[in-house]
Amino acid sequence: MGEVIESGTLDGIASTTVKKLHKAGLVTLESIAVTPPREIVALTGMGAETAIKVNRLARFKVDPGFVSASELLEIRKHMMRCSTGSKELNRIMGGGIETGAITELIGEFGSGKTQICYTLSVLAQRPAEEGGFGGRVCVIDTEGTFLPERVVQIAESLGYDSNEILQNILVARAYNSEHQIVLIKNLPQICQEHDVKLVIVDSMIGHFRGEYIGRASLAERQQKLAGCLGNLLRVSEAFNLSVVLTNQVQSKPDVSYGDPNKPTGGHVMAHACTHRVFLRKGRANTRLVRVIDSPYLPEEKIRVAITEAGIVDAEE
């Protein structure tokens, strides 16, 4: 949790300005430092010069500037990892889903994306020594697929108190792309107030894909999508939490060999996400999972199974 700004925390900043920042959900130095001045203006209504000054002062307080790679390695040691429920999936993910990063789950319908999200929403609440984040979970549901009954089933199968698990999951139903954008912009305040350690957006692209049709609207769609992804990455870094997105696929009929499906969202989605994981249906209740892009994780394919207890290792 970052330092909460109060009057006097930032020299030369009036108490009325601090109140505007709090009202907009920018309550920590970290959240102000990573928010562009233009966005601070839009969120608070303050003048551009004041926003630039606030942003600069906050950044000087939390950003040491250039540091050695060894210091950066020490900083990264404070990042947490959450178990996925599968030892094999944890292994190819470098130990689990990490904080300070966006993990993208890509696949067609029924490939297991939402099932991984359900499992994570239960396991992320466990203490760090039990492979969790020890915090609450925030879910932005764009497709109406979040079912609390499934969470109860997973929690009870793992021996946890399902009522307690449900109480610690905050769910918002996004009905269109503009609503989704507003919910994402409000995340800093929600994460600060409720000690959120995992943010799930299921799915990231659905509304944008349905509302912005044709090449004429593509540039606007990608611009808004990039804004959302930028906000999510800043939230993950400012609050040291994990962001998990699901993404759909689009089929290329002209592909004569190989997989005709490719992730939607284009280069904007590809560049914004830290780790990209592709899921495909396998035999019976199994799913094939493959890391397709990551700064340091090797591309590797494994098989997992979907059970009452969520995602587990597939039996050989």
C-alpha positions as MATLAB code, in Angstrom:
seq = 'MGEVIESGTLDGIASTTVKKLHKAGLVTLESIAVTPPREIVALTGMGAETAIKVNRLARFKVDPGFVSASELLEIRKHMMRCSTGSKELNRIMGGGIETGAITELIGEFGSGKTQICYTLSVLAQRPAEEGGFGGRVCVIDTEGTFLPERVVQIAESLGYDSNEILQNILVARAYNSEHQIVLIKNLPQICQEHDVKLVIVDSMIGHFRGEYIGRASLAERQQKLAGCLGNLLRVSEAFNLSVVLTNQVQSKPDVSYGDPNKPTGGHVMAHACTHRVFLRKGRANTRLVRVIDSPYLPEEKIRVAITEAGIVDAEE';
ca = [
       0.000    0.000    0.000;
       1.445    3.395   -0.976;
       1.687    6.528    1.135;
      -1.682    8.335    1.298;
      -1.331   12.010    0.439;
      -2.592   14.553    2.960;
      -2.361   18.334    3.078;
       1.333   19.122    3.367;
       2.570   15.885    1.795;
       3.315   17.761   -1.427;
       4.914   21.176   -0.819;
       3.011   24.065   -2.343;
      -0.147   22.052   -3.122;
      -3.344   23.472   -1.611;
      -5.683   21.373    0.528;
      -8.487   21.938   -2.006;
      -6.306   20.341   -4.696;
      -5.625   17.369   -2.406;
      -9.388   16.972   -1.868;
      -9.938   16.952   -5.651;
      -7.297   14.243   -6.028;
      -8.894   12.139   -3.264;
     -12.344   12.533   -4.836;
     -10.944   11.263   -8.149;
      -9.424    8.217   -6.431;
      -5.849    9.487   -6.677;
      -5.044    9.016   -3.005;
      -1.453    7.768   -3.027;
       1.768    9.296   -4.284;
       2.264    6.258   -6.532;
      -1.137    6.590   -8.230;
      -0.537   10.316   -8.900;
       3.006    9.737  -10.142;
       1.931    7.184  -12.763;
      -1.143    9.126  -13.997;
      -0.455   11.479  -16.942;
      -1.190   15.176  -16.181;
      -3.769   15.285  -18.983;
      -5.685   12.480  -17.267;
      -5.406   14.184  -13.859;
      -7.062   17.250  -15.448;
      -9.877   15.096  -16.871;
     -10.443   13.289  -13.556;
     -10.279   16.272  -11.199;
     -11.130   19.367  -13.250;
      -8.026   21.203  -11.969;
      -5.932   23.397  -14.233;
      -3.285   21.899  -16.507;
      -0.409   23.705  -14.768;
      -1.534   22.458  -11.343;
      -1.850   18.908  -12.673;
       1.670   19.027  -14.135;
       3.034   20.350  -10.815;
       1.218   17.698   -8.746;
       2.392   14.925  -11.051;
       5.989   16.165  -11.011;
       6.141   16.493   -7.212;
       4.630   13.034   -6.676;
       7.030   11.501   -9.180;
      10.060   13.073   -7.463;
       8.903   11.551   -4.149;
       8.483    7.986   -5.411;
      10.741    7.714   -8.465;
      14.472    7.468   -7.734;
      15.286    8.019  -11.425;
      17.944    5.782  -12.936;
      18.908    2.824  -10.756;
      21.332   -0.043  -11.277;
      19.983   -3.323  -12.633;
      20.944   -4.999   -9.334;
      18.719   -2.519   -7.444;
      15.915   -3.204   -9.905;
      16.328   -6.915   -9.229;
      15.928   -6.240   -5.491;
      12.748   -4.245   -6.193;
      11.356   -7.105   -8.275;
      11.942   -9.526   -5.389;
       9.091   -7.748   -3.594;
       6.671   -8.731   -6.344;
       4.258  -11.476   -5.342;
       3.004  -14.500   -7.251;
      -0.352  -16.230   -6.962;
      -0.872  -19.913   -7.597;
      -3.144  -20.846  -10.493;
      -4.172  -24.153   -8.931;
      -1.978  -26.119  -11.333;
       1.680  -26.820  -10.513;
       2.496  -27.158  -14.197;
       0.825  -23.857  -15.079;
       2.614  -22.191  -12.160;
       5.892  -23.572  -13.510;
       5.556  -22.170  -17.023;
       4.368  -18.855  -15.540;
       7.555  -18.565  -13.486;
       5.816  -19.452  -10.217;
       2.323  -18.083  -10.792;
       0.507  -14.900  -11.817;
       2.739  -11.966  -10.843;
       1.994   -8.501   -9.481;
       3.001   -5.326  -11.283;
       2.107   -6.932  -14.614;
      -0.766   -7.688  -16.995;
      -1.369  -11.349  -17.809;
      -3.541  -11.949  -20.874;
      -5.497  -15.182  -21.336;
      -6.373  -15.735  -25.002;
      -8.715  -18.341  -26.446;
     -11.991  -19.144  -28.159;
     -15.208  -19.756  -26.211;
     -15.007  -22.715  -23.841;
     -11.205  -22.720  -23.799;
     -11.006  -22.203  -20.026;
     -10.184  -18.495  -19.735;
     -12.996  -17.714  -17.303;
     -12.335  -20.917  -15.347;
      -8.777  -19.736  -14.655;
     -10.227  -16.389  -13.524;
     -12.643  -18.151  -11.148;
      -9.792  -20.191   -9.656;
      -7.577  -17.127   -9.263;
     -10.381  -15.146   -7.608;
     -10.433  -17.797   -4.852;
      -6.698  -18.502   -4.523;
      -5.591  -14.840   -4.630;
      -7.318  -14.269   -1.294;
      -5.130  -16.802    0.488;
      -2.126  -15.521    2.479;
       1.238  -15.256    0.710;
       2.584  -18.316    2.557;
      -0.282  -20.331    1.020;
       0.452  -19.130   -2.508;
      -1.948  -16.185   -2.624;
      -1.812  -12.387   -2.522;
      -3.613  -12.001    0.810;
      -5.963   -9.358   -0.609;
      -9.319   -8.797   -2.225;
     -10.286   -9.360   -5.859;
     -11.991   -6.916   -8.244;
     -13.798   -8.292  -11.308;
     -15.025   -6.242  -14.273;
     -17.463   -8.543  -16.055;
     -18.225   -7.405  -19.611;
     -20.037  -10.510  -20.862;
     -22.210  -11.519  -17.899;
     -20.165  -14.683  -17.385;
     -19.234  -14.209  -13.710;
     -21.286  -16.739  -11.725;
     -20.868  -16.696   -7.913;
     -22.144  -20.285   -7.798;
     -19.004  -21.448   -9.582;
     -16.830  -19.542   -7.083;
     -18.708  -21.269   -4.236;
     -18.106  -24.667   -5.875;
     -14.349  -24.043   -6.210;
     -14.011  -22.593   -2.697;
     -15.872  -25.477   -1.048;
     -13.962  -28.071   -3.096;
     -10.722  -26.560   -1.764;
     -12.041  -26.454    1.810;
     -12.439  -22.670    2.132;
     -15.334  -20.651    3.595;
     -17.342  -19.764    0.473;
     -19.179  -16.855    2.169;
     -15.893  -15.233    3.141;
     -14.510  -15.786   -0.362;
     -17.582  -14.167   -1.975;
     -17.446  -11.182    0.410;
     -13.904  -10.433   -0.753;
     -14.751  -10.350   -4.486;
     -16.004   -7.014   -5.826;
     -17.898   -7.414   -9.116;
     -18.964   -4.719  -11.570;
     -20.953   -5.501  -14.719;
     -19.819   -3.321  -17.636;
     -22.708   -2.860  -20.075;
     -20.807   -1.067  -22.859;
     -17.316    0.153  -23.709;
     -17.805    3.618  -22.171;
     -18.998    2.025  -18.918;
     -15.968   -0.264  -19.000;
     -13.652    2.753  -19.443;
     -15.254    4.508  -16.435;
     -14.921    1.398  -14.244;
     -11.230    1.059  -15.149;
     -10.618    4.760  -14.415;
     -12.201    4.277  -10.964;
      -9.892    1.370  -10.092;
      -7.270    3.413   -8.170;
      -9.867    4.459   -5.590;
     -11.388    0.958   -5.357;
      -7.985   -0.718   -5.002;
      -6.885    1.737   -2.306;
     -10.092    1.510   -0.248;
     -10.519   -2.265   -0.434;
      -6.904   -3.541   -0.510;
      -7.403   -5.182   -3.914;
      -4.526   -7.413   -5.047;
      -6.045   -8.924   -8.194;
      -8.017   -7.168  -10.947;
      -9.788   -9.343  -13.535;
     -11.340   -7.982  -16.755;
     -13.358  -10.685  -18.536;
     -13.257   -9.911  -21.415;
     -11.174   -6.873  -22.306;
     -12.097   -6.627  -25.968;
     -15.743   -7.777  -26.160;
     -17.546   -4.402  -26.087;
     -14.935   -2.644  -28.235;
     -15.196   -5.379  -30.823;
     -18.990   -5.192  -30.932;
     -19.359   -1.411  -30.927;
     -16.529   -0.280  -33.224;
     -17.256   -2.049  -36.501;
     -15.402   -1.521  -39.755;
     -12.069    0.071  -40.657;
     -13.425    3.615  -40.306;
     -13.787    3.212  -36.518;
     -10.660    1.076  -36.006;
      -8.333    3.966  -35.050;
     -10.768    5.287  -32.414;
     -11.298    1.795  -31.021;
      -7.572    1.137  -30.697;
      -6.988    4.529  -29.100;
      -9.603    3.917  -26.414;
      -8.400    0.351  -25.891;
      -4.830    1.623  -25.458;
      -6.040    4.135  -22.865;
      -7.729    1.380  -20.852;
      -4.685   -0.884  -21.001;
      -2.398    1.980  -19.982;
      -4.596    2.681  -16.957;
      -4.568   -0.995  -15.968;
      -0.778   -1.214  -16.207;
      -0.380    1.939  -14.099;
      -2.741    0.536  -11.450;
      -0.798   -2.746  -11.358;
       2.468   -0.892  -10.791;
       1.174    1.762   -8.375;
      -0.529   -0.756   -6.062;
       1.731   -3.776   -6.727;
      -1.259   -5.857   -7.790;
      -1.892   -8.329  -10.573;
      -4.103   -7.655  -13.604;
      -5.553  -10.592  -15.543;
      -7.395   -9.968  -18.824;
      -9.202  -12.380  -21.070;
      -9.107  -11.857  -24.817;
     -11.060  -13.381  -27.670;
      -9.706  -14.752  -30.938;
     -10.552  -13.979  -34.534;
     -10.413  -16.551  -37.285;
      -8.438  -16.117  -40.514;
     -10.251  -18.236  -43.141;
      -7.359  -17.897  -45.611;
      -4.982  -19.883  -43.361;
      -4.475  -23.290  -44.983;
      -2.259  -24.795  -42.265;
      -1.582  -24.112  -38.596;
      -3.997  -22.433  -36.185;
      -6.364  -20.032  -38.020;
      -7.181  -18.237  -34.751;
      -5.236  -15.159  -33.657;
      -5.779  -12.788  -30.692;
      -8.007   -9.756  -31.202;
      -6.886   -6.245  -30.317;
      -3.943   -6.110  -32.693;
      -0.595   -4.576  -31.762;
      -2.126   -2.367  -29.044;
      -3.132   -5.412  -27.028;
       0.092   -7.273  -27.804;
       2.374   -4.457  -26.637;
       0.396   -3.595  -23.478;
       0.246   -7.078  -21.947;
       3.279   -8.399  -20.075;
       2.542  -12.114  -20.432;
       0.329  -13.606  -23.163;
      -1.083  -17.090  -22.658;
      -3.005  -18.997  -25.345;
      -5.607  -21.640  -24.381;
      -7.129  -24.318  -26.571;
      -9.629  -27.110  -25.980;
      -8.114  -30.542  -25.431;
      -9.462  -34.018  -24.757;
     -12.455  -34.285  -22.388;
     -12.051  -31.735  -19.587;
      -8.454  -30.808  -20.453;
      -7.121  -27.616  -22.000;
      -3.811  -26.924  -23.755;
      -2.051  -23.858  -22.363;
       0.882  -22.158  -24.072;
       2.885  -19.042  -23.218;
       3.142  -17.214  -26.544;
       4.821  -13.982  -25.465;
       6.669  -12.819  -22.347;
       9.756  -10.740  -21.512;
      11.432  -13.694  -19.784;
       9.196  -16.779  -19.767;
      10.054  -19.395  -22.427;
       7.370  -20.487  -24.871;
       6.128  -23.769  -23.502;
       2.937  -25.802  -23.834;
       1.303  -27.836  -21.058;
      -2.034  -29.524  -20.384;
      -4.352  -28.632  -17.465;
      -7.757  -29.943  -16.408;
     -10.955  -28.160  -15.371;
     -12.578  -29.766  -12.315;
     -14.951  -28.822   -9.485;
     -11.893  -27.405   -7.707;
     -11.069  -25.170  -10.672;
      -7.849  -25.482  -12.663;
      -5.622  -28.441  -11.716;
      -2.836  -30.496  -13.299;
      -4.100  -32.903  -15.968;
      -3.595  -36.592  -15.270;
      -1.188  -38.239  -17.688;
];
